[in-house]
Amino acid sequence: MKSTEKFTDKAEVYEKYRPNYPNEYVDYLLAATMLNENSTIADIGSGTGIFSRQLLERNLTVIGVEPNDDMRKKAEQLLKEKVRFISVKGEAEQTTLKDKSVDLVTVAQAFHWFDKEKFRLECKRILKPQAKVVLVWNSRDGASELNQKSAEICQKYCPNFKGFSGGIDETPEVYQQFFKDGTYEFKSFRNDLELDFEGFLGRYLSASYSPKKNENEYENFRNALSNLFDKYSNNGQIIFLNITRSYLGKV
């Protein structure tokens, strides 16, 4: 299956259960890039528009570039009243945007799906001189016992599981190769989530690797997660340790 098709039929659950990014992080990003109301951002792999919406709330123009029809249409539905939102059917390696037309490229939860070198060249084409790219993830805290146990469940019941966030390679070499002269600014922010069972389950069912309702392992996967929630929750709530990681630099 092509990476652009992995979230087909998951737009509803993705939008409902994927978390926002900390306001503190958005403050940092705008200050670090000196963006203002005249700035245009290309949010590549914009999905259902979770990060796009947070940028639009800061009075920025956002072009959401998303190849998956289900995800893109959900964003268009949710953001239809945002006059500064522009939805584009395009891929990371071929956005269809004009040369030197954007002040910042953002990639939230999607960089690991891209052809990195082709995407880097596409960024160089569409960015204005001196403009930057930011790669950001909401990631499970690997030190958490809960997250470790849930990874074991995913490994057992999800044939396509290669690690959270597509088994993303978090080694510095990946970013040194992508950013100009190997130089980038790394920042991390706590973004812990307090979830009830529905939110906890939905967080996993929104993943590209999770089985769908009509697939064999769905009930086993759901039951194992239910048992995990019962073990670690308190009064119907669970603390899901989460970190927002950001990499900002020129290409």
C-alpha positions as CSV (number, residue, x, y, z in Angstrom):
1,M,0.0,0.0,0.0
2,K,1.3,3.5,-0.9
3,S,2.0,5.7,2.1
4,T,-0.6,8.2,0.7
5,E,-3.3,5.5,1.1
6,K,-2.5,4.3,4.6
7,F,-5.0,6.7,6.2
8,T,-7.9,6.0,3.9
9,D,-11.1,5.4,5.9
10,K,-9.4,6.8,9.1
11,A,-10.1,10.6,8.7
12,E,-13.0,10.6,11.2
13,V,-11.2,8.8,14.0
14,Y,-7.9,10.6,13.2
15,E,-9.6,14.0,13.6
16,K,-11.4,13.0,16.7
17,Y,-8.6,11.5,18.7
18,R,-5.3,13.0,17.5
19,P,-4.0,15.7,19.9
20,N,-3.2,19.3,19.2
21,Y,0.2,20.8,19.6
22,P,1.1,22.8,22.8
23,N,0.3,26.6,22.5
24,E,3.8,27.1,23.9
25,Y,5.2,25.3,20.8
26,V,3.2,27.4,18.4
27,D,4.4,30.6,20.2
28,Y,8.0,29.4,19.8
29,L,7.6,28.5,16.1
30,L,6.1,31.9,15.2
31,A,8.9,33.8,17.2
32,A,11.7,31.6,15.7
33,T,10.5,32.2,12.1
34,M,9.3,35.8,12.6
35,L,6.0,35.0,10.9
36,N,3.2,37.6,10.8
37,E,-0.3,38.0,9.3
38,N,1.3,38.5,5.8
39,S,3.0,35.2,5.9
40,T,2.0,32.1,4.0
41,I,2.7,28.6,5.3
42,A,2.6,25.4,3.3
43,D,1.5,22.6,5.7
44,I,2.6,19.5,3.8
45,G,0.9,16.2,4.6
46,S,-1.7,18.3,6.4
47,G,-4.2,15.4,6.9
48,T,-7.4,16.5,8.6
49,G,-5.9,20.0,9.3
50,I,-5.1,19.6,13.0
51,F,-1.9,21.7,12.9
52,S,-3.2,23.9,10.0
53,R,-6.1,25.0,12.3
54,Q,-3.7,26.0,15.0
55,L,-1.7,28.1,12.6
56,L,-4.9,29.7,11.1
57,E,-5.9,30.7,14.6
58,R,-2.8,32.9,14.6
59,N,-4.0,34.8,11.5
60,L,-1.7,33.2,9.1
61,T,-2.5,32.0,5.6
62,V,-2.1,28.2,5.4
63,I,-2.0,26.1,2.3
64,G,-2.8,22.5,3.3
65,V,-1.2,20.0,0.9
66,E,-2.6,16.5,1.3
67,P,-2.7,13.6,-1.2
68,N,-5.2,11.4,0.6
69,D,-8.8,12.3,-0.5
70,D,-10.5,11.2,2.7
71,M,-8.2,13.2,4.9
72,R,-8.2,16.3,2.7
73,K,-12.0,16.4,2.4
74,K,-12.3,16.2,6.2
75,A,-10.0,19.2,6.5
76,E,-12.0,21.1,3.9
77,Q,-15.2,20.4,5.8
78,L,-13.8,21.4,9.2
79,L,-12.0,24.5,8.0
80,K,-14.5,25.8,5.4
81,E,-15.1,28.9,7.4
82,K,-11.4,29.7,7.6
83,V,-11.0,32.2,4.7
84,R,-7.2,32.0,4.9
85,F,-7.1,28.2,4.4
86,I,-6.3,26.9,0.9
87,S,-6.7,23.2,0.3
88,V,-4.5,21.5,-2.4
89,K,-4.4,17.9,-3.6
90,G,-0.6,17.3,-3.9
91,E,2.2,15.2,-2.6
92,A,5.2,16.2,-0.5
93,E,7.5,15.6,-3.5
94,Q,5.2,17.4,-5.9
95,T,3.1,20.0,-4.1
96,T,2.0,21.9,-7.3
97,L,2.8,25.1,-5.4
98,K,4.5,28.0,-7.2
99,D,8.2,28.6,-7.0
100,K,9.4,30.8,-4.0
101,S,5.8,31.3,-2.8
102,V,5.8,30.4,0.9
103,D,7.4,31.7,4.1
104,L,7.6,28.4,6.0
105,V,7.0,24.7,5.3
106,T,5.5,22.8,8.2
107,V,5.3,19.0,8.4
108,A,3.3,17.6,11.3
109,Q,3.3,13.8,11.9
110,A,4.2,13.1,8.2
111,F,7.9,13.5,7.4
112,H,8.6,9.7,7.9
113,W,6.3,8.9,4.9
114,F,8.2,11.1,2.4
115,D,11.0,10.5,0.0
116,K,13.3,12.8,1.9
117,E,15.6,13.9,-0.8
118,K,12.8,14.7,-3.3
119,F,10.9,16.5,-0.6
120,R,14.0,18.5,0.3
121,L,14.3,19.7,-3.3
122,E,10.7,20.5,-3.5
123,C,11.0,22.7,-0.3
124,K,14.0,24.5,-1.9
125,R,11.8,25.2,-4.9
126,I,8.7,26.6,-3.1
127,L,10.3,28.4,-0.2
128,K,11.2,32.1,-0.4
129,P,14.9,32.9,0.1
130,Q,16.1,32.3,3.7
131,A,12.7,30.6,4.7
132,K,12.8,27.5,6.8
133,V,11.2,24.0,7.2
134,V,9.9,22.7,10.5
135,L,9.3,19.0,11.2
136,V,7.2,18.2,14.2
137,W,5.8,15.2,15.9
138,N,3.6,14.4,18.9
139,S,5.4,11.3,20.1
140,R,4.8,8.8,22.9
141,D,7.3,9.1,25.7
142,G,9.4,5.9,25.3
143,A,10.3,5.9,29.0
144,S,6.7,5.3,29.9
145,E,5.9,1.7,31.0
146,L,2.3,2.2,29.6
147,N,3.7,3.2,26.2
148,Q,6.2,0.2,26.3
149,K,3.4,-2.2,27.0
150,S,1.2,-0.7,24.3
151,A,4.0,-1.2,21.8
152,E,4.1,-4.9,22.7
153,I,0.3,-5.1,22.0
154,C,0.7,-3.3,18.6
155,Q,3.6,-5.7,17.7
156,K,1.4,-8.7,18.5
157,Y,-1.9,-7.6,16.8
158,C,-0.9,-5.1,14.0
159,P,1.0,-6.8,11.1
160,N,2.0,-3.4,9.7
161,F,3.4,-2.1,13.0
162,K,7.0,-1.0,12.6
163,G,7.1,1.3,15.6
164,F,5.1,4.3,16.6
165,S,5.0,7.1,13.9
166,G,5.9,4.6,11.2
167,G,9.0,3.5,13.0
168,I,10.6,6.9,12.5
169,D,14.3,7.0,12.7
170,E,15.1,9.6,15.4
171,T,18.9,9.5,15.0
172,P,20.5,12.9,14.3
173,E,21.9,11.7,11.0
174,V,18.4,11.8,9.4
175,Y,18.1,15.5,10.1
176,Q,21.7,16.4,9.4
177,Q,21.2,15.0,5.9
178,F,18.0,16.8,5.4
179,F,18.8,20.3,6.7
180,K,21.4,22.6,5.0
181,D,24.9,22.1,6.4
182,G,23.4,19.6,8.8
183,T,22.3,22.5,11.0
184,Y,18.9,22.7,12.7
185,E,17.3,23.7,16.0
186,F,15.8,21.0,18.1
187,K,13.1,21.7,20.7
188,S,10.9,19.5,22.8
189,F,7.8,20.3,24.8
190,R,5.8,18.2,27.2
191,N,2.3,17.5,25.8
192,D,1.0,14.8,28.2
193,L,-2.6,13.8,27.6
194,E,-5.3,12.9,30.1
195,L,-7.6,10.4,28.3
196,D,-10.7,8.4,29.1
197,F,-11.1,5.0,27.6
198,E,-12.7,6.2,24.4
199,G,-9.9,8.7,23.8
200,F,-7.2,6.1,24.7
201,L,-8.6,3.6,22.3
202,G,-9.2,6.1,19.6
203,R,-5.5,7.3,19.8
204,Y,-4.5,3.8,18.7
205,L,-7.3,3.2,16.2
206,S,-6.3,6.4,14.3
207,A,-2.8,4.9,13.6
208,S,-2.0,3.8,10.1
209,Y,-1.0,0.3,11.3
210,S,-4.1,-0.4,13.4
211,P,-6.6,-3.0,12.2
212,K,-9.9,-1.8,10.9
213,K,-13.2,-3.1,12.2
214,N,-13.6,-5.7,9.4
215,E,-10.1,-7.1,9.9
216,N,-9.3,-10.3,11.9
217,E,-7.2,-8.8,14.7
218,Y,-9.5,-5.8,15.5
219,E,-11.3,-7.4,18.4
220,N,-8.2,-8.9,19.9
221,F,-6.4,-5.6,19.6
222,R,-9.3,-3.7,21.2
223,N,-9.6,-6.1,24.0
224,A,-5.8,-6.0,24.8
225,L,-5.9,-2.2,24.9
226,S,-9.0,-2.3,27.1
227,N,-7.1,-4.6,29.6
228,L,-4.1,-2.2,29.5
229,F,-6.3,0.8,30.2
230,D,-7.9,-1.0,33.2
231,K,-4.5,-1.7,34.6
232,Y,-3.1,1.8,34.3
233,S,-6.1,4.0,34.6
234,N,-7.4,5.8,37.7
235,N,-11.1,6.8,38.1
236,G,-11.6,6.2,34.4
237,Q,-8.7,8.4,33.3
238,I,-5.2,7.6,32.1
239,I,-2.2,9.8,31.8
240,F,-0.7,9.3,28.3
241,L,2.9,10.6,28.4
242,N,3.6,12.5,25.2
243,I,6.3,14.8,23.9
244,T,6.2,17.3,21.1
245,R,9.5,17.2,19.1
246,S,10.4,19.9,16.6
247,Y,13.3,20.3,14.1
248,L,13.6,23.7,12.4
249,G,16.2,24.7,9.8
250,K,17.0,25.8,6.3
251,V,17.3,23.4,3.4
